[in-house]
Amino acid sequence: MREVLAQLVTRVANGETVGLGTVVGTFRSAPRAPGAAMLVAADGTVSGSVSGGCVEGAVYELAQQVMADDTPVLQRYGVSDDDAFAVGLTCGGIIDVYVERVDAAGFPELPELAASIAADEPVAVATVVEHPDPDRLGRRLVVWPDRVAGALGSDRADDAVTADARGMLAGGRVGLLHYGPDGQRRGEGMTVFVNSFEPPPRMLVFGAIDFAAAMARLGAYLGYRVTVCDARPVFATAARFPDADEVVVDWPHRYLAAEAEAGRLDRRTVVTVLTHDPKFDVPLLEAALRLDLGYVGAMGSRRTHADRLARLRENGVTEAQLARLSSPIGLDLGARTPEETAVSIAAEIIALRWGGAGDRLSLVDGPIHHEEAQPAWLSE
C-alpha cells in the first residue's frame, strides 16, 4: 500500500470513495509481493500495481464493482484457473488479491496511519479478508507497538491479532494469519492480512569517494535510508552526496558504535566500506562484524583483503565473524566505473537477501523469484 498511500490519503480526505486492491498471498513465481497495491478512483484513474500488468484489467473491473456494492472480495488469479489467460497471469504464479472499498467513514484511522508511515514510526494494518460472518469481513485494526485503533468484532479476536501483528511488525513481515471465527488460536474461518510498515532499512556507506556517491544513489533507489560517513570534512559534504539522506563527519568506527548503542541498526542494515585505508577500515570492520547486521562488505584488492584479514585476526575477530565479510565487495560483473561497481555491490546485497546465486537466469532452472533468505550467521 505504501506506493499508493499518498493518492489514497488525498482522495479520501477530499471525500472520494476508491477501490483498493492488495496482494495478500502469493504462490510460486508471483510477480508482486504481498502488500503490493492498486488504487482505482471513481473517475477511473489507476495508480499502483498488483501484478506488473498481468491482471490489472480484471482487478480494475472488480474494484469498480466493489465500490458500487461495498462488498469486499478476495479473488485468486493464476495459471491453475480456467480463466488464467483471460486475465493475463501467464508468469506461472498465483496471487490472492483482496479488493475493498475505502472512504473516510470506513477507514477513520487512515490519516494517523499515514502520519506514522511518513514519520518512520512502525505500524501495521490487520484486515479481515475471510470470515463466515459478512459483517466481520473488512474490519481492521491499526497496530502500533504501544497502541491500537479499530476493532475486529470481539475482544478475543482483537487481543489475538494485536499480539500476532506486533510480532510480525517487529520482524518486518507481511502475510496472512488464520484463526477460528472469533479469534481462536486453533480453528479456521477467519483469515487476517497483516501489512507491516516499518522504517526503511539503512545503508551505511563509509568513505566519501566517487564510488560512495554512486552507491548512495543506487541505495536510495532500492529503498534504503542512506548515510554517508567519513572523518574528513572536506570530502563529506551534502553537496557531494545529494542522494544520501544524511552525510556525517565522524570516525567511521565511532559513528557505527554510537548508532548500534542507540538501537538504530538491525538485521536489515547494510554496511559498505569503501575507504581503502586501514586506519579507517580495520576498526570499522572489527566493530561491524561483531554486530548482527544484514550485510558487511569492504572494497579493495585481494591483497588488501588478505592484509585486512590478518589485521582483524590480530585484533581478536573470530573466523565465524570473518565469514560474514563480503570482500572483495560485490558480484563478478566485470564492473569498472563507480556506477557499475555500485550495481555489482547492490546485486550481491540482493542475492544474499533473497538467496540468489548471481547466475544468469537463462542458464539455470527453478523459480525466478525467491523467498527471503536468512544468511547462515543470523541463525547462530
N, C-alpha and C positions, 0 to 999 in steps of 0.2 A: 504493500500500500504506500510505501514511502514515496515512490516515484509519481504518484497521482495525488499526494496529500495536499499540496498547495491548491490545486484545482478543486479538490473536494471541499476544502475548508472555505474557499472563496464562494463557490456556488451555493453551498448550504447556508453560509452567512447571508447571502443575497436572497434567501428564501426559496431557492430552487430545490427540486427533487431530482436525484440522479440514481442511475443504476450502477452498482459496483460489483464487478466480477473478480473473485480472488481465487488463485490456485491454492487449494488446501491439501491436496495429495498428489503424488506423482509416482509412477511406476516405470521401470526400465528407462529408456532413453528419452525422457521428457525434456522438452525444450526450455522450460522455465521452472524455477524452483518454487516451492511453497512460499506464499506471501506475495508473489507477483500479482499485480492488479491491473484492471482495465476499467476505466470510468466512462460511462455513457450518459451524456447530458440530455435533457429533454429536447434541446434544439438539434440533437443528432451529432454533436461534437464528441469525438472519441479521444481519449488520452490513455497512455499506458498500454500494456500488452500482457496477455496470459499465455501466449504460445509462440511469440515471434512471428505471427502471421498465419499460423495453421488453422486455428479455429475462431479467429476474431469475429468473422461474419456471423457464425452461429451464436456466439456469446452476445454480440450486438443485438440480435433479434430477441434473444432470451431476456436481456436486460430491459428492453422496451416492454416486453410482456410483464416482467416483474414490477416495473414502475407503474404499469396500468392497474394491476390487480393486487399489488402489495403482498404477494405470496412468495417468500424466498424459495429458491430451487438449488439443490445440489445435483449437478449434472456431470456425468462421466463422458469423456471423449477419448477414443483410442482405436487402434487398428483392430482390436477384437470386436468392435461394434460393427453392425451391418452397415451403418451409415458413415464409416470411417472416412471414406474418400469423399463423401458428400460434404463433410465439414472440413476436409483438407488435412487432417492429422496423419501424415504419412511418414513421420520420423521413426515409427516403431514403438513409441511410448504411449502411456496412458496418463491423462490428467483428470483430476476431480476439481471442478470449478463451482464455487458457491456464489450465487448471484443474488443480491439483495437490493432492496430499495433503501436509500439513505436520504433523510431530511432532518431538519433541526429538531423536530419533535421526537423522532425515533432515535436520535443519537445526540442527546444533550451533552454528553461528555466529550464530543469531538474537539471543541476549542481547547479544553485543558489537555487533551491528548496531544494535539498539535503543538501546543506550547512546550510540553515536556520533551517531545522529539526534537524541537528546534533548540532547546536548551541542553541537549545531550543527557537528559535525565532518563534512566532506564524505565521502561513502561511496556506492558504487554496488554493486548486485547484478546479476550477469550470469548468466542462467539459460538452459540449452539447451532450446529449445522445439520444435525439429525436428531429427531425426537418424536416419539409416538403421539405426543400432545401438540397439535399445531400451534397452540398459544405459547408454547415454550420455544418454538423454533425462531431463531434470530435474536434471542435475548443475549445480552453480552455483559461482561464485566471488564472494566479497565483496571488493571492491577499494577500498582507501583510497589516498590519494596516496603513502603511504610503505610500504604493506604489503598482503599478500593472504592470504585464507584460503579453503580449499576447493580443489576440483580438477575439471577437466572431462574427464579421461581420458587426457590426454597433455601433455607439457611444451610441445609446439609449440602446441597449442590454448590452453593456459594463457597462454603468452607473448603470442600474438597478441591474445587477448581482453583481457588485462590492459592492454596498451598502448592498445587502442582504447577500452576502458571509461574509462580515465583521461582520454583526450581528451574523451569525452562528458561526464564528470563536471566537467571544467574549464569546459565551456560550459553546464553545467546541462541537458544534453539527455537525452531518454528515447527509446528506439527499438530497432529491430531491426538486427542485424549478420549478414552472410551470409559463410560460409566453405565450404571443402571439408570433407569429413568429419573430417579431422584438423587443422583449423585453417589450411588452406592459404588464402593470400590470394586466389588465383584458384580458382574452382570453386564448387560448390554441394553442398548436402547437410546442412550444419549451420547452423541459424539460432539466434541468441542474442539474447535480450531483455535490454537494459541499462536498469535502473531507477535513475536518479541521485537521490540525496538530498543536496542541498547546503543550506547555511544559507538561511533565508528572505531574500528581498530586503529592502532597507532603505528606509524612507521617513523623510526628514528634514524636519520641519515647523519652520520658523523664524518666530517671532513668537508669544508666549504670549497669544493673544487668543481670544475665543469661537469664531471660525472655526477656530482651530487645534484646539480641543477636539473639534469635530465632525469635522475631518479626521483626527485621531488615532483616533477611534472607528471611522471607516469604513476607514482604512488597516489597522487591526488586523483588522477583519472580512475584508478582502481578502487577508490572509495576510502583510502586511508586518511587519517589526520596526520599530516606530515610535519615533523620537526627537523630542522637542520641545526646541528650543533658543531661549533668549532671554538677553540680557545683564542683564535686570532681575530680581533675585532675588525681589522681592516678588510678581511675576507668575508666574515659572517655578517652580512647586511641584508636587510629585507629587499633592497633594490636588486641584488644579485640573485635572489631566490623568490621571485614573485608568486610561484605556485605553492610555496610552503605555507602552512598555517601559522607557523612561528619560526623565528630564527633566534637561536640562543648563543650567547657568547659565554662559554664556560669550559673548563676542562672536561672532556667527554666522560671519563670515569666518574667524576664528581657529580655531573649532571645526572647520569644514569642511576647512580646510587640514591640521589635525592628523589628522583621520580619513583624508584622502587619503594623507598621508605614511605613516600606519600600515598602508596597504593594506586598509582596511576599506570601501572604496567600489568599485563595479564598474558594468558596463553595465546592471545591473538597478536601480540606485539611483535613487530618485525624490526630487527636492528641490522643496518648495513654500515659497515666500517670501511670507509673509502679514503682514509687519511694517509696511508703509505708511510707512516712514521712510528717506529717502535715506542717512542716515549708517549705517544697517544694510544697506539693500538693495543699494546700489551696490557696495561692496567685496565683499559676499557673492556677488552675481551675476557680478561680474568673475572671482571665483575659480571659481564653479560652471561657467560657460560655457567655461572652459578645461580642464575635466575631461571624461573620457569617461563620461558618465552617461546613464541611460536617459531622464530627463525633468527639465527645469528649468522651473518655472512661477512667475510672480510676480503677486500680486494688485494691483489698482489701476485707476483710471480710464484712459481713453485719453490724457488729458492727462498723467497721472502716467507712463504708459508712454512717451510721447514725450520727457518730461523725462529719464527713466531712460536711454533710448537715447542721448540727447545726451551725458549724463554718461559712459556706458560707452564711447562712441566717443572722447571726450576722453582716456579712460584707456587707449586703445590696443586695445580689444576689436574684433576684425575683424567684417566683415559676415557671414562664414560662421559665426562663433561666435554672433553675434546671432540668426542664423536658427534657432538651437536653442532660443531662448527662447519659451515659451508665455505671452504676455502681451497683453491681459488674460487671466488664467488661466481655464481651463475651457471647456466647450462652451456654446453658446447654448441653455439650457434655460429661460430666464426666471427663474432662481433668485433668491431674495431672502433667505431665512433662512440662518443658518450651516449647518444640516443640508442644505438644498437646494444651497447653494454647494459643500459637500463632495461631494455626488453629482455636480455638474457637473464638478468637478475630477477626480474618480475616473473619470468617463465619458471624459474626454479622455485620461487615462493609459491606460485600457483600449483606446480606439480607436487610439492611437498604437502600442501594443504589438502589437495584432493586425491592424492595417491597415484598421480600420473607418472609415467616413466620418461616422458620427454621424447618419445619416439614419434616418427611420422605416422599419422593415423592411417594413411594409405597402405602402410606396411604391417599393420597389426590387426588382430581380430578382437572381438569383445566389445563391450559397451563404450560409447563415446563419452558419455557423462559419468562421473564417479560420485559416490557418496563421500562426504568429507572424511578425510583420513586423520588419524591421530599418530603423529610421529612416535617412534618407539620410546623415546626418552620421557614422553609425557605420561606414560603409564607406569613409570618406575616408582 
